[in-house]
């Protein structure tokens, strides 16, 4: 399976303050949100809950949010698109973005680092799917892994977390 972030980078990420961890996950979500919005537009899917959550996440960085993060997480999970019902890759991308939002709310509720790792996993899954969808007649084998590892989008996304974490350590 695709390894998006090295163990060293994850260790640096997990050593950041809680606020910086939220900022990291929020920026990760923002990179995935266009897929969620596109899906919602195409399928006439209601995004109110996730949009409200996004606003609350940004407010949390300044201490201006006073919502129940546990309840918001449950609301997001309840409002997330069901990729099995819609049966499309777009629905899977949208679901992964919503799940990242749910992990942000989960982290804000309990401060557990596993939410960060889960969010990274959802981003990795979407990235892997996006890179492999270019391949026709997909049969999973080592060649697929090699193709995904070398894909320009994967290379670009691997640099992004490292750059963010390096910059956050400078702040």
Beta strands, then each sheet from edge to edge (+ up, - down):
end
